[in-house]
Amino acid sequence: MYLDQKGKEEIFTKHGGNAKNTGSAEGQIALFTARINHLTEHLKQNRKDYNTERSLVKLVGKRRALLDYLTKKDILRYRAIIKELGLRK
């Protein structure tokens, strides 16, 4: 698997506060971003993998929904996670 338990713990520790805080919006957004980056690399090599393409589109939608939630809830947290992950260019 591309992301083992240790990798997930690192993501949640860095973005969610601690490894046990898996439900925080920032941690989920960071995890979705890692998965999106992985699937994007996979699709560069396997252009006709339409199932993965569909999964990628669904993940992007989930991340967008979480980002919208964070925008409404706390704009400063939104700006911080965007800057940390480099989502806006």
SULHUMO-V254210 format. One record per residue. N is the residue number from 1. RES is the residue in three letters. NEAR is the number of other C-alpha atoms within 8 Angstrom. D_LAST is the distance of its C-alpha to the last C-alpha in whole Angstrom. Layout:
n:N res:RES near:NEAR d_last:D_LAST
n:N res:RES near:NEAR d_last:D_LAST
This chain:
n:1 res:MET near:3 d_last:29
n:2 res:TYR near:4 d_last:26
n:3 res:LEU near:7 d_last:26
n:4 res:ASP near:7 d_last:29
n:5 res:GLN near:6 d_last:30
n:6 res:LYS near:7 d_last:29
n:7 res:GLY near:8 d_last:26
n:8 res:LYS near:10 d_last:25
n:9 res:GLU near:11 d_last:27
n:10 res:GLU near:9 d_last:25
n:11 res:ILE near:13 d_last:22
n:12 res:PHE near:18 d_last:24
n:13 res:THR near:11 d_last:25
n:14 res:LYS near:8 d_last:22
n:15 res:HIS near:11 d_last:20
n:16 res:GLY near:14 d_last:23
n:17 res:GLY near:8 d_last:25
n:18 res:ASN near:10 d_last:28
n:19 res:ALA near:11 d_last:29
n:20 res:LYS near:6 d_last:31
n:21 res:ASN near:11 d_last:28
n:22 res:THR near:9 d_last:27
n:23 res:GLY near:6 d_last:27
n:24 res:SER near:8 d_last:24
n:25 res:ALA near:9 d_last:21
n:26 res:GLU near:9 d_last:19
n:27 res:GLY near:14 d_last:21
n:28 res:GLN near:12 d_last:21
n:29 res:ILE near:11 d_last:17
n:30 res:ALA near:12 d_last:17
n:31 res:LEU near:11 d_last:20
n:32 res:PHE near:11 d_last:18
n:33 res:THR near:10 d_last:15
n:34 res:ALA near:8 d_last:17
n:35 res:ARG near:8 d_last:19
n:36 res:ILE near:11 d_last:17
n:37 res:ASN near:8 d_last:15
n:38 res:HIS near:9 d_last:19
n:39 res:LEU near:11 d_last:20
n:40 res:THR near:9 d_last:17
n:41 res:GLU near:8 d_last:19
n:42 res:HIS near:8 d_last:22
n:43 res:LEU near:12 d_last:22
n:44 res:LYS near:7 d_last:21
n:45 res:GLN near:6 d_last:24
n:46 res:ASN near:7 d_last:26
n:47 res:ARG near:7 d_last:25
n:48 res:LYS near:5 d_last:28
n:49 res:ASP near:8 d_last:27
n:50 res:TYR near:7 d_last:27
n:51 res:ASN near:6 d_last:28
n:52 res:THR near:9 d_last:25
n:53 res:GLU near:10 d_last:23
n:54 res:ARG near:8 d_last:24
n:55 res:SER near:8 d_last:24
n:56 res:LEU near:11 d_last:20
n:57 res:VAL near:8 d_last:20
n:58 res:LYS near:8 d_last:22
n:59 res:LEU near:10 d_last:20
n:60 res:VAL near:10 d_last:16
n:61 res:GLY near:8 d_last:19
n:62 res:LYS near:8 d_last:20
n:63 res:ARG near:12 d_last:17
n:64 res:ARG near:8 d_last:16
n:65 res:ALA near:8 d_last:19
n:66 res:LEU near:10 d_last:19
n:67 res:LEU near:10 d_last:16
n:68 res:ASP near:8 d_last:18
n:69 res:TYR near:8 d_last:21
n:70 res:LEU near:12 d_last:19
n:71 res:THR near:10 d_last:18
n:72 res:LYS near:7 d_last:21
n:73 res:LYS near:6 d_last:23
n:74 res:ASP near:8 d_last:21
n:75 res:ILE near:9 d_last:18
n:76 res:LEU near:6 d_last:18
n:77 res:ARG near:9 d_last:18
n:78 res:TYR near:11 d_last:15
n:79 res:ARG near:8 d_last:13
n:80 res:ALA near:8 d_last:14
n:81 res:ILE near:10 d_last:13
n:82 res:ILE near:10 d_last:10
n:83 res:LYS near:9 d_last:9
n:84 res:GLU near:6 d_last:12
n:85 res:LEU near:8 d_last:11
n:86 res:GLY near:7 d_last:7
n:87 res:LEU near:6 d_last:7
n:88 res:ARG near:5 d_last:4
n:89 res:LYS near:3 d_last:0
